[in-house]
Amino acid sequence: MMKLRKTLSILILILTLLAACAPATQPTLIYPTPAGEGEPEPVMEITPFPTRPAYAPGELVDYTAQTGDTLPALAARFNTTEAEIRRTNPIIPGDATTMPPGMPMQIPIYYRPLWGTPFQIIPDAVFINGPDAAAFDSSAFIAQSDGWINAYSAWAFSGTRTSGEIVDYVASNYSVSPKVLLALLEFMGGAFSEPELNPLSERNILGLDSNYWTGVYLQLSYAANLLNDGYYRWRNGDLLEFELADGSLVRPDPWQNAATVALQHFFSQTMTVTDFHLAIGPDGFERTYADLFGDPWETEPHIPGSLRQPDLLLPYATDKVWAFTGGPHTGWGSLAPMAALDFAPPIEARGCIPSSVHTTAVADGVVVRDGPGLLVLDLDGDGDERTGWVVFYLHIAKDGRVPVGTHVDAGDPLGFPSCEGGRSTGTHIHIARKYNGEWVEADGPLPFVMSGWRPVRGERPYQGWLVKGDVMVVASENPDGRSMIPVELD
């Protein structure tokens, strides 16, 4: 079971020690004095207070760039502008994408009340199913345990699967580290410490109240979807506040990292206020993770500074006219990140019509994974989609699909567009990018440019445009002439 609650006397001692050694960033919570012997356990009233001083408008504060930081996101989090950040940091190149991890910066800040705790739970490189997880074997790790997870199996993705297979499947699809998923199962469900799993507890084991997303597999999928939503919305500067179960407001500290905010946001959706504040502190999820896998902060950053995308082609032979049917939308799942674009081949009727026109490789690479409707192309050729650039295709028909292990050149056929895999109202392909396991937003500071076409998002997911020079193509699920991408002429 979830081991969140410690004795009040231990909590007060910990908070006293923290306050003594960190005068600049005090703990965010004040806990009441415990009741005397024999008295009923009190309701723990948690009083938030700012962890940062009320800075003067535009006051310069020190900041050390973290992995994946971009200027638009920093501007949103510190309530300032990109122009102001550039003026105070003239060393930043005009075409900067990601900031170099560890780079010292000064940022003009405009204070917001109710900023949350500066305590960081885990680094971003540990959250992502990236290089840190490349050598990890979920099944082998689980086999060493005496907990219920060792013998667990359930019906999942068209068969009876072991716990290791379930964790790896969710980790691969959502690109959330299997270690994070296993730590969640221990933290909230005693997967490694409890010998038996209560069938009643299994239904909503991760605290996600749902009549559909029940059991270990679906609860993990739901959790990964929510975790990604928090991670990437903080990454792009969109998630600046959220509410707890009692309606109280949390504004993550501007110095926070994406993985910590993702966990904070997730726990805000699944826990009481008291349990939330315990979960995001040093005796919460971080301790569970460290007990299982060691110190997470020994991991190297996974996103370098000034990240650049390799040259990519459109995902089809450009002597054919295809339609742009989906602007930036989710890479996998239903929430952030908005990493994917949709393209439809020329067909005579709408709907799920078989296509005789191939989708093609956007670059040289090797096919490293497939599944229902999906294919993953590894551009660095090392055979591991958790490292380097990869391109994710969805809705590729099983018949005629290039098999795993095939080396392809840019422009080579991969398979035929279809409605297979996920939900689809018509024949098309869905395509997204990852770098070192991290989804890359389609129209962010590092846009998903293919054959010179740059995507621009609309007001809602799936809306938007492709832009090349003075030509604009509008995304539409019911394409007409405005959605047709012009033929590329030699």
N, C-alpha and C positions, 0 to 999 in steps of 0.2 A: 504494500500500500504506500501511498504518497507520504514521504517522511518530511513534511513541511514544518510541523510544529515542534519547536524546541521549548524548553522551560523558559519562563519569563525572566528568571534571574540570569540565565545565560545570555539571553538577548540583550538585557540591559548592560551587562558587562561588556559584550562585544561592541555595542554602540558607544559606550564610554571610551573604550580604547580607540575606536575609529575617530571619535571627536577629538581625542587628544593628539592624534598624529596627523590629522588632516584639517587644519584650521581654515583653509581656503575653500574647501568643499565639504561642508558638514553633511551628515546623513539627512535624508529627506524626511524621516519619520521620527516622531516622538512617541515612545511607548509608555503606557501608564505603569505605575508601581503595582506589582502583583498583590493580589488579595492575601490576607492572613490565612493561617492554617484553619481548615474546616469551612472557610467561606466559599460560596459558589464562584466558579471561574468567571472573571469579569469579561464583558465585551471589550475587545481591544480597540479603543478609539484611536485612530491614526490621524494625526494632524500634519498635513503637508506644509512645508514652508520652502521658500526659494533656496536652492543650493548655490546660487550665484548672486553677487551683489547687484543692486539696481544700477547698471552701467549708465553713464551719460550717453545721450544720443550720439552715435558715431564714434564712441570711444574705441580705441584700438585694443584688441585682445590677442594674446598669443594662441596660436593653433598649430598643431603638427599634422600635416596631411596624412590621412589614412588610406588604405587600399581602396581604390575605386572612386575616390572623391572627384567630383567635377565642380566647376565654378557655378553652374546654375543651382545645384543642390546646396552648396555652401551658402550661396546668397539667400536661398529660401530659409535655411535653418538658422542663420544668424540675423535674419530679418533685414538684410541689406541688399545691395545690388552687385551684379558682376562688375560694373564699371568702377564702383568704389573699391572692390577687392583688387582689381587690376591696378588702380592708382597707387595703392599702398604696397603692392607686390609687383613692381615693374619687370621683374625677372621672368614672369610668366609669359610664354610665347603667345602671340595672337591666335595661333591655330591649336592651342592646347586642348587636349581631350581629357585624359585622366591625370590627376596630380601625382607626382612621384611620392610614394609612401615615405614618411619621415621628413619631408621637406618642411622647414619652419616657415610659418606664414604669420602675418598680422591681418586681422579681419576687423573692419568697422562693425560694431554690434549695436543693435537697437533692441533694448530689453523687452522681453515678454514675461509676465508673471507666471508662476506655477511651473517653472522648469523643473524637471524631475531629477532623479539621482544621476550622478556622473559615473556610478559603478558600472563597469563593462563586464558582461557575462562571459562571452566567448568572442574570439576574433572572427572576422568575415571569412577568412580562408578555411576555418573549421566548419562553418555553417554550410558552405557550398560542397556539392559532390564533385570536388576538384582534385588537385594534386595531393592534398592531405589524405584523401580517401583512396588513392590509387592502389596502395598496397594492402588495403584492409579487406579481410575476408569475413563477412558477416556470419556465415554459417559456422566457420571454424571458431570464431569468438563466442558464439552462442553455445557451441558444444562444450565449452569449458565451464558452463554455468550449472548450478544446482537449482536454479529458479524455474518457474513454470514455462518460461519461453523456450527452454531446451526441448521439451516434448510437444510444443504447440504446433498444430497444423490446422488449416481451415480451407474451405472452398474459396478460391480467389482466382481471378482472371482465367476462367474456363478450366479449372482443375483443382485438385487438392494440393495445397502448397505448404511447405515448411515455413517456420517463422523467418528464417534467413532468406528464403526466396521472396517472401512478401516484402520484407524490408528493402531488399535490393531492387525489386521491381518499382516500388514507390520512389526510392532514391534516384533511380535512373530516369524515370519519367519526369519528375519534378526538379531534378538536379539539386536535391537537398541531401546533405551527407547522411549515410546510413548510421554513422555514429551519433549524430544529433537525434535521429529517429529512435535509436535504441535507448539513448539517455532519457528521452521523453517517456518511453515505455517503462523504464525503471522508476523515474521520478514520480510519475502519476499512476503507475500500475504495478509497481514492485516486480517487474519482469525478471530480474536477476536475484532479488532478495526474498521473494515469496515463493514457496514451493508449489502452491496451488493457485489456480486462477478461478475466482468465483464467477460462474456464468452470468450472474447479474451485473457484476462489475465489468465484464468484457463488453457488454453492449455499448456503453459510452465510456470506454476506458480512458480516453484522453479528455474527458470533460466536455465533449462536444455533443450537445443535446440535439438529437436528430432521430427521426423515425426511419430514415433510409441509411445514413452513414453510420452503420452500427458494426461492431466487431473490430478486431485488430486491423484488418486490411483497410476497410473503408474509413475507420477513424484516422489511421495514418495518412490516407490520401487526403481527407478533409483537412487534417492538420498541416500537411505539406503545402496545400493550396493557400491556407491562411498565413503560414510562415512566409511563403514567397511574396504574398501580397504586402505584408509589413516590411519585408526586407527591401523589395524593389521600390516601393513607394517612399521609403526613407532615402534610398539611394538616389532617387530623382528629385527629391525635395517636395514631394507631394504630401506625405504623412507627417504632419506637424503637431497633431493632437488627437487624442482619443479619450473615450470615457470608460470608467470602471463600472462595476455592477451596481453601485449606488448612485451613479450619475455624476460622480466627481470627475473633474477634468485632469488629464495628464498631458503635459507637453514635454516630450523627450528633450533632454539636455542637448544643446547644439553641438557639443563636443562628442556626442555618442556615435557609435558605429552601427552599421546596418543590421548585423546579426543580433546585437543586444536589443535594438528597437523591435525587430521581428519577434523575438521571444517575449518582450514586454507586451506587445500588441496581442500576441496569441494568448498569453496568460490573462490579459484583461477580458478576453472573450470567454474564458473557461473557468474562472476562479472568483471566489469572494474577494472583497477588498483586502482583508487581512492576509489571506493566502497569496494573493498577488504580490503584496509587498515583501513577503517572505521569499517567494519564488525568485524575485529579481535581485535579491541580495546575495552576499557571499556564502550564506548557508542554504541557498536554494538550488536552482538548476545547475549553477556552476560547480557546486561541490559534487553533485551527482555525476556530472560529466567527468570531472577530474578523478573521482574515485574509480570510474570505469576505464578511462583512456589516458590518464595522466594530464599534465599541465597543458592546456590548450594554447597558451601564449608562447610556446616554443615553435609554433608554426610560422613559416615564412609567408609574407603577403603574396596573394595569388594574382593581383592585377598590377602591372607595372605602370610607371608614369608614361604619358604620351603614347598610350596604346593606339595602334593603327590596324585597321582592317586590311587584309590582302585584297588585291584586285579580284572582283567577282563578276561573273557574267549573269545575265538573266537566266532563269532556270528552264529555258526551253530554246529550241532552235529559232533564231530571230528572223528566219525567212517566212515565218508564220505569224499571223496576227492573233495574239492572245489578249484576254481581257484582264484588267486589274479589278478584282472583285472584293478585296478586303484590305483596308488600311491597317495601321498598327493595332494589334489585338494580342490576347494572351498567347504566350508560347506553348503552355500546356496547362490545362485546368480551366479555370473560369475567371481568374483575377489577374493582378499584375504578376509578371512584367508584360508590357505591351511590346513583345519582341517579334511578332510574326506578321507576315504579309500573305495574301492569297492571290492566286492567278488561275484563270480558267482557260482551257484550250478552245480552239474553234470547234463548235459542235452545232448540229442542225436544229436541236431542240433543247429546251431547258430541262433540268432535273438530273437524275443519276443515269447518265447515258454513257455507255462504254466509249472510250476514246482510242483512236488509233495513232494519236500524236504523242510522242514521248515527252516526259520531263527530263531534263539533262543536268549534268554536274555543273555547278557554278564555278568550280575550280578543280585542279588536280587533287586526288585524295584516294582514300581507301574506305570501303563500306565496312563499318564496324558493328552495326546493330540493325536488326529489323524487327518487325512485329506486326500486329494488325494495322495495316495501312501505313506503317512508318518505316523510315530508312534514315540512318545517321551516317553522314560522310565526314570522315576525319581528314582534315586538310594537312596536318603535319605528318601523317603516315605512320605514326608510332603504334597504331592499333588501339589506342585508349582514348575514349571520348571525354575523359576527365582532364585531359591535358591539351593545351593548344587550342586552335580554332577548330570548331566543328559546325556543320550545317545540318539542321534537323528538317527532314521532309515528312509530311503527313498526307494521307489520302492517296497513296500510291498503291495501285492494284497488285495483288499477290502474283497473278499470272503475268509473266514477262518482267518481273522485278529482278534487278541485278543481285546476285547472292552475296552474303556476307563474306568478306575477305577479298573481294574484287578490287583491283586497282583501276582507277578510271582517270582519264584526262578531262580537262575542262571542255564542256560541250558534249561529252559522251552520254548516250542514253542511260537512264537509271530505271525507268519503268513508265507505266501509263497512269495519268491522272484518273481518279475515281472518287467514290464516296466512302471507301473503306477506311475504317479507323475513326473513332470519335463520332461527332454529329456533323452531318452535312446535308444541305438542301440541293446540292448540284455538284456535278463533276468538276473538280479543281484540285490544286495542290496548296498546301500550307507550308510555309518555309520560315525558319528562324535560325538565329546564330547563338553560339555560346563560345566563351573564351575561358579556358581553365575551369570549366564547369559552371561559370556564371552566365546566365542569359544576358544578352546585350539588347537594350531597347532599340526598336527599329528606327526611331527618329530622334534619338538622344544626341549628345555631343559627338558620338561616333555613329553616324547614320548608316543604315543598311543599304549602301549604294551598290547597285548591280548594273553593269553596262552603262554607267553614267547616270542612271535614274535614281533620284534621291526621294525617299518617302517623307511625307509631311502628314502628321496626324490631324484628324478632324476633332469635332467636339466630343464625339463618342467613339468607343471601340468599333473597329471595322470601317469607320469613315476616314477620309483623307484623300491624298493625291500622290502621284508620282510626278516629279519635276525634273526636266532636263532642258537646260537652256531656257528658252521662252515657251516651251511646250509643257502643258499640264494635262495629266490624265486623272480623272476622278474615279475613286473606288465606288463600285456599285454591285450589289448582289444580283441585280437585274440589269446587266450591262447593255449599254447602247453605244453609239459611236463615240461618246465622250470618254468611255472607259477602255477603248481599244488602244493598245500600245502600238505605235507605228512600227512598221517593218524597218529593221536596220539594213541600210544599203551600204555595200562595200565602196 
